[in-house]
Amino acid sequence: MTEKAQQFIIFLGDVALLFLSLYLALTIRHQAIVTAEIWAEHWPTFTWTFLIWIGVLYISGVYTISNIRNDIKAFVAATQIIGINFLLAITFFYVFPAVQLTPKTILGITTIIFFFLFLAWRRLVYRFTSKTMVKNVLMIGSNNTVTELQHILDHNPQYGYRLAAVLTHDARDGIGNLPDYQDQKQLDTVLKKHDISLIVLDNESRNSNKLVTNLYQHLNERLEFVSLTDFYESITKRISLDTIDQFWFLENLQEGEKRFYDALKRLVDIVFAVCFGAIALALLPFLALLIVISYSGPVFFTQIRLGKNGKPFRAIKLRTMVPDAEKHGPQWAAKNDPRVTPLGRWLRKLRLDEIPQLVNIFRGEMSFVGPRPERPEFVKTLEQEIPFYRERLLVKPGLTGWAQINYKYGATTKETIKKLQYDLYYVKNRSLVLDLGIILKTIKTVLSGAGQ
């Protein structure tokens, strides 16, 4: 079963449990079987509440397979999420005058019942995916990506994969005490002993005529074969730089197929830039006054960044650093950067410093969603140190992006490599659905004050 299929089943289970919780709450409240009249009075209004709840569940990451666990962290997270939903429901019922229903007791009982059903459902899903639906994996390869996947699969049984065996290209029976896939009998022994159902092949494996010939003998068996690049992407939602080459970009980045998406995304960017811009006009004078009062210097800060295809543009932001922040030349921003003012730190956490970039979006220099716009000085250095770094410029930069919501700010080359992996995943898989998910998760980041 694919990850998306699992997520959809979990989603349907949550929807069913929400309405079951309401039905049980009405039964307890009226101490009798719920009549059609009582049900009809409550379910339409509660449906709107449940839509809000599902949205909160989504942006909280509960439908991400790697987040489905059975431990104290999962319990704490569930408590926080359900608590937020309860407060939102109170707001919905008691603030909006159009809502005539004010079910104080029923809302409380529904929340409590759903909390326990939610925990039980997640525990059932965890046990089912980590035990019942496990696929035994044979991985053939010997690079850093294989090592990383070993660690990930060993610590995340909820993915539904168990790394049963790893064969390396330099294995020699009697020397390394490892089976040699060049030997048909030894390979057969590994497949049968570990009950292998999925074989992951790195690039060297796919180019080995002997290995391919030996695996071909098992074509009539129920074995799945997948490249290491694709398997890594499906698990981590990143692209492994160790397993791709120029041909990968030719094969996967079909930019001609994205024309309709790009046109529709541009339309959405314009509409929302205008709408949010109107709201920002009312907020900017207040923020500008705070900046002027807190420290001297201009309110706005402009800096050259690289846009799509490396085209430079002047990004506009509210100033969050001291005026002479770069008197010693360009520097990476860092966590708890001493150059950031107290007010600037608050503006960054709430992403308010990026409000002026709505102008960049309206001009077409940026989008709401895309890789982080980077400075030309850093790009020039990084593209010499990191393979395929410049390929992130194939799309417009964004206010938020896949890398921004999945990884901390990259202040070192190692961290930048990890963010590039996320950026390349977005470049390959970008769609309106993925964009919407990124925006919703960005809202979570802003509300939780986790920004930098």
Secondary structure as GFF3:
##gff-version 3
##sequence-region A 1 452
A	DSSP	alpha_helix	3	30	.	.	.	ID=ss1
A	DSSP	alpha_helix	36	59	.	.	.	ID=ss2
A	DSSP	three_ten_helix	65	67	.	.	.	ID=ss3
A	DSSP	alpha_helix	72	95	.	.	.	ID=ss4
A	DSSP	alpha_helix	104	127	.	.	.	ID=ss5
A	DSSP	pi_helix	128	132	.	.	.	ID=ss6
A	DSSP	beta_strand	135	140	.	.	.	ID=ss7
A	DSSP	alpha_helix	144	155	.	.	.	ID=ss8
A	DSSP	three_ten_helix	157	159	.	.	.	ID=ss9
A	DSSP	beta_strand	161	167	.	.	.	ID=ss10
A	DSSP	alpha_helix	184	193	.	.	.	ID=ss11
A	DSSP	beta_strand	198	201	.	.	.	ID=ss12
A	DSSP	alpha_helix	203	206	.	.	.	ID=ss13
A	DSSP	alpha_helix	209	216	.	.	.	ID=ss14
A	DSSP	beta_strand	224	227	.	.	.	ID=ss15
A	DSSP	alpha_helix	228	236	.	.	.	ID=ss16
A	DSSP	alpha_helix	246	252	.	.	.	ID=ss17
A	DSSP	three_ten_helix	255	258	.	.	.	ID=ss18
A	DSSP	alpha_helix	259	294	.	.	.	ID=ss19
A	DSSP	beta_strand	300	306	.	.	.	ID=ss20
A	DSSP	three_ten_helix	308	310	.	.	.	ID=ss21
A	DSSP	beta_strand	312	318	.	.	.	ID=ss22
A	DSSP	alpha_helix	342	349	.	.	.	ID=ss23
A	DSSP	three_ten_helix	352	357	.	.	.	ID=ss24
A	DSSP	alpha_helix	358	363	.	.	.	ID=ss25
A	DSSP	beta_strand	367	369	.	.	.	ID=ss26
A	DSSP	alpha_helix	376	385	.	.	.	ID=ss27
A	DSSP	three_ten_helix	389	394	.	.	.	ID=ss28
A	DSSP	beta_strand	398	400	.	.	.	ID=ss29
A	DSSP	alpha_helix	402	406	.	.	.	ID=ss30
A	DSSP	alpha_helix	413	429	.	.	.	ID=ss31
A	DSSP	alpha_helix	432	448	.	.	.	ID=ss32
###
